[in-house]
């Protein structure tokens, strides 16, 4: 694939996925604006993940059936509308409905773009291309938290979603001009048959099952940390601004480098070894993270370990899954990211509940247990495969 096209798709992945994560550093402002308790405000993130799940089940699979460029154009128009709806929401119900729409369309855009990248790449470079696109997703995560913090401090949390609507319109223009028209789909299925085939993939593809559940646990650990981080940092003794809290996302920039590197290692047959190292880093990250009141430097170290480990696992998962059924990239990514959505939603709601009852130590204990469970699950599947 041309380098410029890979870079364009990576940037677009960053801009689209950011919509799913803008709310994380804004939870305290949203809580105050709508009078939602800290134990319940995690439901805003969960609503976004509900939208993600709906997208993965009913929208992303269309990438194997329809013209992907036209599908992306329609998604961008609707994404801009959903962002404006969140910015103008006047009640909790309107807010949650808008968040579902943002999660649905932001996820659909990102995953259809990744499926496009996987389909356009040669088999020998697929891990690298997917890793580069996933690196864009990492940058999007960082951009979301940092940009949301800056914009919220300047113009309030609602302005974040108005800016996102402008980004969606800009991305629409760029992709119309530069995204190649994809080859016609060879899938001869009705929409109902397409959805049934996803169930068959989940039931029959062992690689998808194993790497999907591993992704569920990893994303749960991610969400446990990022969903709860704003609560201790915005309270005394830290009392940080949204800009300061959002800046912590920037220290995870190494996660983007790890994503591209992990894809290249998987192309060379080192996917399991890369997974092992990444899981060790994920588990180790919770010790420095737990010392948030003692040292900000240790917190930064923990964030770096968490992002490198998590993003490396994510890319290896996708590279392995895409190699199983080349004609079903959109459905495979949709099935895999269902695990992601479940893990992120469960992590978000559990972390804020645990924080309200056991504080930051409880959140870190929960994250460590989930990370160790992921390591134990991976080790058990590797032993089973060996036998």
Residue pairs with C-beta under 8 A, 6 or more apart in sequence:
1 117
1 120
1 121
1 122
1 125
1 129
5 120
5 178
5 180
6 117
6 129
6 132
6 133
7 132
8 174
8 178
8 179
9 113
9 116
9 117
9 133
9 136
9 179
10 132
10 133
10 135
10 136
10 139
11 136
12 109
12 113
12 136
12 171
12 174
12 175
13 110
13 113
13 114
13 133
13 134
13 136
13 137
13 140
14 136
14 137
14 139
14 140
14 143
15 140
15 143
15 167
15 168
15 171
16 79
16 106
16 109
16 110
16 113
16 140
16 168
16 171
17 106
17 107
17 109
17 110
17 136
17 137
17 140
17 141
17 144
18 106
18 140
18 141
18 143
18 144
18 147
18 164
18 167
19 79
19 83
19 102
19 103
19 105
19 106
19 144
19 164
20 48
20 52
20 102
20 103
20 106
20 107
20 110
20 144
21 140
21 141
21 144
21 145
21 148
21 226
22 102
22 144
22 147
22 148
22 160
22 161
22 164
23 30
23 44
23 45
23 48
23 99
23 148
24 45
24 144
24 145
24 148
24 226
24 227
24 229
24 230
25 145
25 148
25 149
25 152
25 229
25 230
25 242
25 245
25 246
25 249
26 148
26 152
26 157
26 160
26 230
26 242
27 41
27 42
27 44
27 45
27 227
27 230
27 231
27 352
28 41
28 230
28 231
28 234
29 152
29 156
29 157
29 242
30 36
30 41
30 44
30 95
30 157
31 37
31 38
31 41
33 157
34 91
34 92
34 95
36 43
36 44
36 92
37 356
38 231
38 352
38 355
38 356
39 352
39 353
39 355
39 356
39 357
40 352
41 352
42 227
42 348
42 349
42 350
42 351
42 352
42 353
43 96
43 349
44 95
44 96
44 99
45 223
45 227
45 344
45 345
45 348
45 349
46 345
46 348
46 349
47 96
47 99
47 100
47 103
48 99
48 100
48 102
48 103
49 103
49 341
49 342
49 344
49 345
49 348
50 100
50 103
50 341
50 345
51 99
51 100
51 101
51 102
51 103
51 104
51 105
51 106
51 107
52 103
52 104
52 106
52 107
52 337
52 340
52 341
52 344
52 345
53 338
53 341
53 342
53 345
54 100
54 104
55 103
55 104
55 105
55 107
55 108
55 111
56 107
56 111
56 334
56 335
56 337
56 338
56 341
57 195
57 198
57 334
57 338
58 195
59 75
59 104
59 108
60 107
60 108
60 111
60 112
60 115
60 330
60 331
60 333
60 334
60 337
61 194
61 195
61 198
61 330
61 331
61 334
62 71
62 191
62 194
62 330
63 71
63 111
63 112
63 115
63 116
63 329
63 330
64 115
64 185
64 187
64 194
64 327
64 328
64 329
64 330
64 331
65 185
65 187
65 189
65 191
65 194
66 185
67 181
67 182
67 184
67 185
68 112
68 115
68 116
68 182
68 330
69 175
69 179
69 180
69 181
69 182
71 112
72 109
72 112
72 113
72 175
72 179
73 172
73 175
73 176
75 105
75 108
75 109
75 112
76 109
76 168
76 169
76 171
76 172
76 175
77 168
77 172
78 101
78 105
79 102
79 105
79 106
79 109
79 165
79 168
80 165
80 168
80 169
80 172
81 101
81 165
82 98
82 101
82 102
82 104
82 105
83 102
83 161
83 162
83 164
83 165
83 168
84 161
84 162
84 165
85 94
85 97
85 98
85 101
86 95
86 98
86 99
86 101
86 102
86 158
86 161
87 158
87 159
87 160
87 161
87 162
87 165
88 158
89 95
89 97
89 98
98 161
102 161
102 164
107 337
107 341
110 137
110 140
111 330
111 333
111 334
111 337
112 330
113 133
114 130
114 133
114 134
114 137
114 318
114 333
115 329
115 330
115 332
115 333
116 179
116 182
117 129
117 130
117 132
117 133
118 126
118 129
118 130
118 318
118 322
118 329
118 333
119 182
119 326
119 329
120 129
120 180
120 182
121 128
121 129
121 130
123 323
123 326
124 267
125 267
126 267
126 319
126 322
126 323
127 263
127 264
127 265
127 266
127 267
127 315
127 319
128 260
128 263
128 264
128 267
129 263
130 263
130 315
130 318
130 319
130 322
131 259
131 260
131 261
131 262
131 263
131 264
131 266
131 315
131 319
132 259
132 260
132 263
134 259
134 260
134 263
134 311
134 314
134 315
134 318
135 256
135 257
135 259
135 260
135 311
136 256
137 259
138 252
138 253
138 255
138 256
138 259
138 307
138 311
139 253
139 256
141 249
141 252
141 255
142 249
142 250
142 252
142 253
142 255
142 256
143 249
144 249
145 226
145 245
145 246
145 248
145 249
146 243
146 246
146 247
146 249
146 250
147 160
147 163
147 246
148 157
148 160
148 242
148 246
149 241
149 242
149 243
149 244
149 245
149 246
149 247
150 242
150 243
150 246
151 159
151 160
151 163
152 159
152 160
152 242
153 241
153 242
153 243
157 242
186 327
187 194
187 327
187 328
189 197
194 331
197 328
197 331
198 331
198 334
198 335
201 208
201 325
201 328
201 331
201 332
201 335
202 208
202 209
202 212
202 335
205 321
205 324
205 325
205 332
207 320
207 321
207 324
208 321
208 324
208 332
208 335
208 336
210 381
211 316
211 317
211 320
211 321
211 336
212 317
212 321
212 335
212 336
212 338
212 339
213 339
213 377
214 275
214 313
214 317
214 374
214 377
214 378
214 381
215 313
215 314
215 317
215 336
215 339
215 340
215 343
216 339
216 340
216 342
216 343
217 343
217 370
217 371
217 373
217 374
217 377
218 282
218 310
218 313
218 314
218 343
218 371
218 374
219 310
219 339
219 340
219 343
219 344
219 347
220 343
220 344
220 346
220 347
220 350
220 370
221 282
221 306
221 310
221 347
221 367
221 370
221 371
221 374
222 306
222 310
222 343
222 344
222 347
223 343
223 344
223 345
223 346
223 347
223 348
223 351
224 347
224 348
224 350
224 351
224 363
224 366
224 367
224 370
225 289
225 303
225 306
225 351
225 363
225 367
227 347
227 348
227 351
227 352
228 351
228 352
228 354
228 355
228 360
228 363
229 245
229 248
230 245
231 352
231 355
232 238
232 292
232 293
232 355
232 359
232 360
233 240
233 244
233 245
233 248
233 292
234 240
234 245
237 293
248 299
248 300
248 303
251 300
251 303
251 304
252 303
252 304
252 306
252 307
254 304
254 307
254 308
255 304
255 307
255 308
255 310
255 311
256 311
258 278
258 307
258 308
258 309
258 311
258 312
259 311
259 312
259 314
259 315
260 315
261 312
262 274
262 278
262 311
262 312
262 313
262 315
262 316
262 319
263 315
263 316
263 319
265 271
265 273
265 274
265 316
266 274
266 315
266 316
266 319
266 320
267 319
271 316
271 319
271 320
272 382
274 312
274 316
275 312
275 313
275 316
275 378
276 378
277 309
277 312
278 308
278 309
278 310
278 312
278 313
278 316
279 309
279 313
279 371
279 374
279 375
279 378
280 309
280 375
281 305
281 306
281 308
281 309
281 312
282 305
282 306
282 309
282 310
282 313
282 371
282 374
282 375
283 368
283 371
283 372
283 375
284 305
285 302
285 303
285 305
285 306
285 309
285 371
286 302
286 364
286 367
286 368
286 371
287 302
288 295
288 298
288 299
288 301
288 302
288 305
289 298
289 299
289 302
289 303
289 306
289 364
289 367
290 302
290 360
290 361
290 364
291 298
291 299
292 298
292 299
292 360
293 360
317 336
318 333
318 336
321 332
321 333
321 336
322 329
322 332
322 333
324 332
325 331
325 332
347 370
350 366
351 363
351 366
351 367
354 362
354 363
354 366
355 362
355 363
358 365
